[in-house]
Amino acid sequence: MSDNRFINILGYKIFKEGLSDAMEHIKKYEKVHIVSGNPEVLYTGLHNKELYDNFTSKEAFIIPDGVGIQIAAKYLKTPVKEKIAGIDLMKNIISKATKENKSIYLIGTTDENLKSCVANLLVAYPNINIAGYKNGYFDLDNPKEILEDIKNKKPYAVFVAMGCPRQEGFIVKYMDELPCTIFMGVGGSFDVIAEKVKRAPKWMISLGLEWLYRVLKEPFRIKRLGSIPKFLLLVFKNKKVNYE
């Protein structure tokens, strides 16, 4: 029996409810990879078997993060309730973990930005338990020191901010051997929390224009926008295909 809280886009089960519903649903997992389901991440998954197998597994929870997913869902006549930005879900998880005295672990960005991120988190959540943190510059095939540290500290949630597909690659490669419940790739969220990168104004976010703001501020991102039309073209072409 299919779960009516999810929609199917190109074989991906994408959560269609809101942020508070997502927080409730996460409780059901013993171990989960929360995937920020934007066109870039999902399009990359379509061309990477390891990522696709994980994204479509029972341990994956894909949130509708991105205007491209909203457009695709409307086109398929299965609209999502709202866009769930990865950074918003991350903050909700951190808040809940803090209240329950569960620890988190941060991996990604530069040392400078990471330290600023940690400092700002300590201000925002005075009782937060940060088990550890490491920058994102390490050998993905042999992160022995990081793996041992996580195994020793057993954090509840691991947030990885290294961009797609590096962050997803790390999670998929090592989540089975690490004693954590939540694994989540969060892109540039650490830099935003560190106040090194500003998030779009609320009016732009509400209109689904956060991507435009980021491109205007960081023009190098324009190359990454190519995944949006490519993803949507696949959706349009495969509308009648049954992926069940």
C-alpha positions in Angstrom: 0.0 0.0 0.0 1.4 3.4 -1.0 1.9 6.1 1.6 -0.2 9.2 0.6 2.3 11.5 2.4 4.7 10.9 -0.4 4.7 11.6 -4.2 6.6 9.8 -6.9 8.9 11.8 -9.1 11.3 9.9 -11.4 11.3 7.0 -9.0 12.0 9.1 -5.9 9.5 9.1 -3.0 9.3 12.8 -2.0 7.6 13.9 1.2 4.7 16.2 0.3 3.7 17.4 3.8 5.0 20.4 5.8 8.0 21.0 8.1 6.2 20.0 11.3 5.0 16.8 9.7 8.5 16.0 8.5 9.7 16.3 12.1 7.1 13.8 13.2 7.9 11.4 10.4 11.6 11.4 11.2 10.8 9.8 14.6 9.9 6.6 12.8 13.4 5.9 11.6 16.1 4.0 13.5 18.6 5.4 11.0 17.8 7.9 8.3 19.5 9.8 5.5 17.6 13.1 5.1 18.0 14.2 1.5 17.5 17.8 0.5 15.5 17.0 -2.6 16.3 19.8 -5.0 16.9 19.2 -8.8 20.7 19.3 -8.5 20.8 16.5 -5.8 18.1 14.3 -7.4 19.5 14.8 -11.0 22.9 13.8 -9.7 21.4 10.7 -8.1 19.9 9.6 -11.4 23.4 9.4 -12.8 25.1 7.8 -9.8 24.0 4.3 -8.9 25.3 4.4 -5.3 23.4 7.6 -4.6 20.2 6.5 -6.4 20.1 3.2 -4.6 20.4 5.0 -1.3 17.9 7.8 -2.2 15.3 5.1 -3.1 16.0 2.9 0.0 14.0 2.6 3.2 16.7 4.6 5.0 16.2 7.7 2.9 13.8 10.5 3.6 13.6 13.1 0.7 12.2 16.5 1.5 10.9 18.9 -1.2 13.8 21.5 -1.1 13.7 23.6 -4.2 11.3 25.4 -6.5 12.1 22.9 -9.3 10.5 20.1 -7.2 7.5 22.3 -6.5 7.1 22.9 -10.3 7.5 19.2 -11.1 5.0 18.2 -8.4 2.4 20.7 -9.7 2.9 19.4 -13.3 2.2 15.9 -12.1 -0.9 17.1 -10.3 0.6 15.9 -7.0 1.6 19.3 -5.4 3.6 19.4 -2.2 2.2 21.3 0.8 5.3 23.6 1.0 9.0 23.8 0.2 11.0 22.5 3.1 14.4 24.2 3.1 17.2 22.0 4.4 18.5 24.7 6.8 15.1 25.0 8.3 14.7 21.3 9.0 18.3 21.2 10.3 17.5 24.0 12.8 14.4 22.2 13.9 16.4 18.9 14.4 19.0 20.8 16.4 16.4 22.5 18.6 14.7 19.1 19.3 18.0 17.4 20.0 19.0 20.2 22.4 15.8 19.9 24.4 16.3 16.1 24.6 20.0 16.4 25.4 21.1 14.6 22.3 24.3 15.5 20.7 25.1 16.6 17.1 28.2 16.5 14.9 29.2 18.9 12.2 31.3 18.1 9.1 32.1 20.6 6.4 33.1 24.1 5.2 36.4 25.8 6.2 37.9 25.9 9.7 37.1 29.6 10.0 33.5 29.3 8.9 33.0 26.2 11.0 34.2 27.8 14.1 31.9 30.8 13.5 29.0 28.4 12.9 29.7 26.6 16.2 30.0 29.9 18.1 26.6 31.1 16.7 24.9 27.8 17.4 26.1 28.1 21.0 24.5 31.5 21.2 21.2 30.4 19.6 21.0 27.1 21.6 22.8 27.7 24.9 22.3 24.1 26.0 23.3 22.5 22.7 25.5 19.5 22.8 28.0 19.6 20.0 29.9 16.3 20.2 32.5 17.3 17.6 33.2 19.1 14.3 35.6 18.8 11.4 36.2 20.9 8.3 35.2 19.5 4.9 38.8 19.1 3.6 39.8 15.5 3.9 40.2 12.3 1.9 36.7 11.0 1.3 38.0 7.5 0.8 40.0 7.4 4.1 38.5 9.7 6.7 39.7 7.4 9.5 40.1 10.1 12.2 36.6 11.5 11.6 35.0 8.0 11.6 36.8 7.0 14.8 35.7 10.3 16.5 32.1 9.8 15.5 32.1 6.2 16.6 33.5 7.2 20.0 31.2 10.1 20.6 28.0 8.5 19.2 26.1 11.7 18.2 22.4 11.6 17.5 22.7 13.6 14.3 25.5 14.2 11.8 25.2 17.3 9.5 27.5 17.3 6.5 28.1 20.6 4.6 30.3 19.9 1.7 28.0 20.4 -1.3 26.6 17.9 -3.7 27.6 15.1 -4.4 30.5 15.1 -1.9 28.3 15.3 1.2 25.9 12.7 -0.1 28.8 10.5 -1.1 30.2 10.6 2.5 26.9 9.8 4.0 26.1 6.9 1.7 29.5 5.5 2.1 29.7 5.5 5.9 26.2 5.8 7.5 25.9 2.0 7.9 29.0 1.8 10.1 28.4 4.9 12.2 26.2 4.8 15.4 24.0 7.8 14.6 20.3 8.2 13.9 20.2 11.2 11.5 22.5 11.9 8.6 21.8 15.0 6.6 23.7 16.9 3.8 23.1 20.6 4.4 25.1 22.3 1.6 26.0 25.9 2.5 24.0 26.0 5.8 27.1 26.2 8.0 28.2 29.3 6.1 24.7 30.9 6.5 24.7 30.1 10.3 28.3 31.5 10.5 26.9 34.7 8.9 29.5 34.4 6.1 26.7 34.1 3.6 23.4 35.8 3.9 20.1 34.0 3.3 17.6 35.6 0.9 15.0 38.0 2.4 11.8 36.3 3.6 9.7 37.8 0.7 12.1 36.1 -1.9 11.9 32.8 0.0 8.1 33.0 0.1 8.0 33.5 -3.7 10.4 30.7 -4.3 13.2 33.0 -5.4 15.9 32.0 -2.9 17.9 30.4 -5.7 17.9 33.7 -7.6 19.2 35.6 -4.6 22.0 33.1 -4.1 23.0 33.3 -7.8 23.1 37.1 -7.6 25.3 36.9 -4.5 27.4 34.1 -5.8 27.5 34.1 -9.6 29.5 30.9 -9.8 26.3 29.1 -8.8 24.7 29.8 -12.2 26.4 26.8 -13.7 24.6 24.6 -11.2 21.2 25.9 -12.3 21.5 23.7 -15.4 20.3 20.8 -13.4 16.9 22.4 -13.0 15.7 22.4 -16.7 17.4 19.0 -17.2 15.5 17.5 -14.3 12.2 19.1 -15.3 12.6 17.9 -18.9 13.0 14.3 -17.6 9.8 14.8 -15.5 7.9 16.1 -18.5 9.1 13.3 -20.8 8.3 10.6 -18.3 5.0 11.8 -17.0 3.2 8.6 -18.1 5.8 6.2 -16.8 4.8 4.2 -13.7 7.7 4.0 -11.3 5.9 2.1 -8.6 
